[in-house]
């Protein structure tokens, strides 16, 4: 009689990380070609193709590759003439680069609350924060869900404000069938290595406004006057993307829709197991939105016996990496003079966890992670 082989429950041999890209032969071919041929007269061939393709992807007229998402935000603010004495409204829950870029130009970031379910800027809180000094607003498409751009644009237009999308975490997300990046005066993207579409480091600005585009490129390219070689008319910044990164970005962009589908599938596996667990709140997708689920996440109710940091510690011992949500920015020492008046932000920012969400995750791995979270939360 043939013996059946005993099977054991899955356990990861190494730490399951929160992020990780998909690199195929296409990326390797494009980057290798850029290394071999992308010099002299071909010094920006791949970058130009990436910029043109990205403009088409976001349905915008103009796109310019930058060295980072932070740099993209900085030159977007400069293009909008934001300066010392101005106020710019920023959601409390975002990566610190959003508010730091406002500080770079000498303006003051004013923090507003987020919605408890999308974790994006609350339009009501935004409108309440507007003062005569307010010149712009930066909604953030957090963890892949777009902000409510319809309401935010309506309020901004009413008060004569620039709208700068922080689309850094959300390439491919949509609002009412239109992709982010073309839903504002000017937008910034990031392709840092943990994002869905990666170039290692890098970013992009997109806009339909030629004047804003030209000003952003001017500030991001050492304030160069193109009428004369090596002639500069101001103290500018060096934020150009390298052609080699453009080659990687182009290959990634050509596959981005498949990445988004993978992210959605990964989230659906988490939802099957964690969706009914009491005290846990998962990512949502509003009827008007397309969420790319960059980071599948959970927010714990305040009455759950186990605290957020303890849960993360126990998961780490079970070979599961996690990240805390971005902290409310007013918690940081350099921003502490700001009043703590945003309760939703303080709740999600201190109770939220990003789970492993890399596009290459397998169902068996996600099921293991979700079951461990369920087990720990229910046992307390």
Protein Blocks (a to p, Z undefined) as FASTA:
>chain_A
ZZdddddddddfbdcdfbdcdddfklmmmmmmmmmmmgcjlmmmmmmmmmmmmmmmnopa
bdcddfbfklmmmmmmmmnopaehiacdddfbdcfklmmmmmmnopacddddddfklopa
cfklmmmmpcfklcbdcdddehhiacdfklmmmmmmmnopacdddfklmghiaeehiaeh
ilcfbdcddfbfkbmbdghiacddddfbfklmmmmmmmmnoppafkbghiafbdcddfbd
cfklmmmmmmmmmmmmmmmmmmmmmmmmmmmmmmmmghiacddddfkbccehlaacdddd
fklmbafklmmmmmmmnopacddddddfklpmklmmpccfbfklmmmmmmcccddfbfkb
cfklmmmmmmmmmmmmmnZZ
